[in-house]
Amino acid sequence: MGDDVNIKKKSENFAVQLRKDRRQEAIKKRKYKSGNEKQEQPMGNLGAQGVVDIGCDPTDLTIEQAFELQQQRQYPLEIFINNVAVKMKFKVEDLPRLVEMIHSQDTQTKLFACIGIRKLLSIENGPPIQPVIDANLIRLFIELLSHEIPKFQFEAAWCLTNIASGKTDHVVALIERDVIPHFVKLMDSEHFEVVDQAVWGLGNIAGDNIFARD
């Protein structure tokens, strides 16, 4: 028992140090970008960019109301995501609708759904990890790790990290779908928010049990 606790503690300490190192590397990459590379993809800035007053409390909106609002206002992607989707409260009952939406070819709808699912997976008590796995979303999240829009990478990595915080069976499901090399590749990102999520994901996997660390 004591050995398992020590091993887990070492894994956590390693993950924290790795996050710090990778964060510094990502910051350096940003600083040394040449002038010709400064044009970012939409949603390339992962912080609270484009904050505006939408005239209502987004935490009270349902999915349908959010898109009715967007149809009326026609906000740019970044405004809609940062001021509506990111601030909304989602319910577990929303999961089937979000699963349907994340398969959409529309960027706005897909990103909205990814954020909604991430928020559900972040619920402290009873996050719907198994239903998300049963909906075959792990492979979709892995695909989104290489999306051209960094916000997708960030949200998908967060979803996978939350899955990795579940039971051993959930971690095994990630390992069986080869998530580890994708997380490792993501640590070369110039966006330290993305790097943070990748390292947290690896830390959750490594801290689960001996099989996961192997």
Disulfide bonds with the S-S distance in Angstrom:
none
